[in-house]
């Protein structure tokens, strides 16, 4: 806030089912995102909801039993992130 920088918060992407190391659950991600979203809304910080964006295409863009994304998935996310930044810059 001090620098007047335009902040954009990205929600954490979904965690798939399966045995992960370290152990993670999608339920935890949803809880973390909910708390962070509340703080962002209270502080009028732009939200880029990557969780909701990736959820419908998760099987296509995320590696199986892995929190990381395929190359195609990374491009898919990058387009959303770039669009969010472009929209924020256009409002200046």
N, C-alpha and C positions, 0 to 999 in steps of 0.2 A: 504494500500500500504506500509506503514511504516513497518509493521510486516512481509511483504511478504507472508501473508496468501493467500491461493487460495480462491478467492471469487466466489460464484455461486449465481446468482440472479434468483429467481423464479417469473415468471409472475403471477399476480393475476388470480384466476380462475373465470369463468363466473358467472354472476348474473342472476338467472332465472327471467322470467316474473312473475308478480304477485305483490300483495301488501306486501311490506316488511317493517319492523320496526327495525332500521331506514330506511327511503326510500333510495333505491339504484337502479341504472340502469346499464345494461350491457354496454350501450354507454359510461358511465363514466369510467367503468373498462377498456374498450378498449382505451380510451384517456389516462388514467393513465399509462397503460402498454406501449403505444406508446412513451410517454415522457421518462419513465424509460428505455425502450429498447435503445433509442437513447443515453442516458447517459452511459449505459452499453457497448454499441458498441464503443463509443468514448474512454472509459477507458479499453477496451479489457477485460471485465469481462464476464465470461461464463454465458450463458443464458439457463435456464431450463424453457421452455415454457409450463407451466402447463395449461395455457389457451387453447392453441391449442391441447394439449394432451387430455384434458377432454371434449372438445366441442363435438366430435362425439359420446361420450358415456354418455353425461350429463343426459339424461333421466334415465339411468340405475344406475348411481353412485351418483347423487346429490338428496338430499331430495326435494320434491316438494315445490315450493314457499319458498325456504330457501337457504341461501348461504352455508350451511354446507352439508357434504357428509354422505352417509350411511356408515356402517362398511365396506361393500365391496368397496365403493368409497374411503374410507381412505386407505385401502390396495392397491387399484389401484394407488393412488397418491404416497404412500410410496415406491412402486416399482420403480416408475419414479425418485423419489428423490434419492433413494439409488443408482440407476444406474448412475445418474449424478455425485454423489460423488465418486463412484468407478472409473468412467472414469477419473475424475479429479486426483484422487490419482495415477492412472496408468501412467499418464503423468509426474509425478514427477521424 
